[in-house]
Amino acid sequence: MTVVFREGRREDVPAVVALIANDFLGKTREHSDMEAYLAAYDAMCAEGANLLIVGEEDGAVVATYQITFISGLSLSAARRAQVEAVRVADSLRGRGMGRAMFEDAERRAREAGCSLMQLTMNAQRTESRKFYETLGFEASHVGFKKRLD
């Protein structure tokens, strides 16, 4: 497995959306109209500290995550990296891709001056939780979400 992690490009958005939609939660939330996804990608690029990362193997996007660098005052003014939308192609699950992806995310977080990496996940993803714990993440907080639409 030779996967290269790089910043995603606009033309990667359809492949990323396909990865996000390819699970029991994503298939109920995502859609095929790319206009909104492309607009979101453009907004992420304009923000500067909000990156789409893809894992590419033989020219195909096989993994993805989003990393956002956040400056704040809490925790002694800790800069943190927020990781979201973590996905790996079905064919590569269980082969070390997730671990390699988080090594890449941690490297990027350290380079951005972050002292904390955090993520949220849907509570229904019990296998994901086990995986994140093997990487050293702790379920230290209770998260809340409120839909605004």
N, C-alpha and C positions, 0 to 999 in steps of 0.2 A: 504494500500500500504506500504509494507516494502521493500524499496530499499536500498541496501548498495552500497556506492561508494567506489571503490578501484582502485588501479593501474591496468591497463589492462595487460594481459599476451599474449604471442604469440598465444596461442590457441584461444584467443578472437578475433583475427583479422578478420576472416571470418564474424562473427556476427556484428562487427563494420562496416565493408564494406557494409554489407547488410543494415544497418541503414542509412549509408551515401548515398547509392544508391536509397533509398526509398523515393524520392520526385521528383518533376518535373524537377529540375536541375540535381540531382544526377543520375537519370536514363539515362541521355544523356552523362555523363562524366565517370562513373565508369564501370568496366568490371569484369568478373568472374575469370580471371587468378590471383591467389593469390600470385604468385612469387614476383611481384613488391611491393605489399602491405607488404609482410613479410620482404622484404629487407628494406623497409622504416621503419617498426617497429624496426628492428634491429639497424638501424642508429639512430633512436630516442633514443633508450636505451643507445647507445654508447655516445650520446651527454650529457646525465645526467640531464640537466635542461629542458628536453622536454618530457613531460609525456602524455601517453594515459590513460584516466580515463574512467572507465565504471561504469554504474549503473546496479546492478544485483538484480533480483527478482526471487526467487524460482529456482536458478541455471541458469537463462536465462539473457543474456545481453539485457537490455531494454532501455538504454540511454548511450550516450558517449559524450565526449569532449576531446580536446587536449589542454594542457596548457604548455606554454613555458615561462621560467623565463629569462628575458633579463636585463643585467646590461648596463647602458649607462651614458653619460655625461649630456645630456639635462635635463631640469626641475630639476636643482640642483642635478644632479647625481642620479635621481630617478631610482630605480629598478622597472621594470614593469612585469606584467603577461599578456601574449598574449593568448587569448582564441580563438580556432578555431574548426571547424568540430563539431558543437553542434547539436546533434540529439536526439530525443525521439521517442520511438516506437509509432505508430499510436494509439494503444489501451490505451496509458497513457497520450496522449495530453489533455490539459485542466483540468488536475487533480492535478496540483501543482508540477509535476516532474521537469519542467524547473526551477522553483524557487528554489527547493531543490538542483538541480544540480549547480546553480550559488552560492548558499550558500556554497556548498562544494568547488567550485572554489575559492571563496573569502577567505575562511578559509585557503586553501592551499597557496594562494598568500600572505596573511598576514604572515603565518609561514615561507615563503621563503624571507621575508623582503621586499616585494613589497609595494610601496605606490601608485600604479596606476594599474588598470586593464583595458585592452583594448581589443577590438575585431573588426573584420571586418565582413561584411555580404554582400551578393549579393543584389544589389538594388532592384531586383525583389521580394525579400522576405518582402513584406510590413507588413505582420502580425508579422514577427519576429522583425521588427523594433519597432513596438508598444510595444511588450513584453519587449525588452531590455530597452526601455524608462521607463517602469514601475519599472524596477530594479534600475533605477538611472543612466543609461548610457546616455551620451549626444552625439549627432552627431556633434562633435566639429571640425572635420577635413574632408578634401576631400581625398579619397584614390585613388591611381593609381596602376594598375598592367600592366606588360608587359610580355607576354609569351616569353620564351627563347628557345623553342624547334623548 
